Amino acid sequence: MQISNIKYLYTPNSERVMTKFHYELTWSNGDKSTFRIEDAESNRHYEDILKWVADGNTITDDGGE
């Protein structure tokens, strides 16, 4: 299965400032996966994300809106 989109998901921190906290991956079949950014290197999909970006794709970042 291939990644079709990656998006940052934001969560308010303790000061209620929106902070990048998760990645949301959308797969070619429409399924979605999320995982915490701080756990990214231990996640099996992290290498897929690095390759996807290296191939010229961009992670969607709406600034938490």
N, C-alpha and C positions, 0 to 999 in steps of 0.2 A: 504494500500500500504506500502511496506517495502523499506528501504534504501538499495541499493546495493553498493554504493560507496560515499565517501565524499572526497572532494579535497579542499585544500586552493587555493584561487586565489589571485594573487599579483597585486598591483597597485603602480606606483612610487609616493613617497611622495613629499613634497615641495623641498626637497634636491635631488630629483630624485633617491632616494634609494628605491629599490623594497621592499614593505611592505605587510605583510598578511593583506588583507582588506575584503575579502569575503569568505564565504563557498559556494561550489557548491555541491549540493546533487543530486545524480542520483538515481532515484526510480526504483523499480523492473520492471516497465513497460517501462523503457527507458526515461521517462520524466526527466527534470532537473529543479532545483530551485536554485536560488542564493540569499544570503542575507548578509548584512554587519556584520562583527564580532562584532563591537561595539554595534549593536542592537540585538545580539544573544539572550540574556536573555528575551527580550520582544517578540521574534519570537516563534510562536507556535511549530516549529520543533526543537527548542533547546533541549528540553527534549528527543526527539527521537535521537538526536546526542549523548547526554550523555549516553543514554542506549546502543546505537550501539557500542560506544567505550568501555563501561563497559563489553559488551558481547565479547570483545576480538578483535574487529576490529580496524584498524588503518587509520587515516586520511592521504590521499596521500599529500605529500609535496614535490614538485619538486624545491623548492627554488626560484620560480618565473621565471624559465627559459622556 
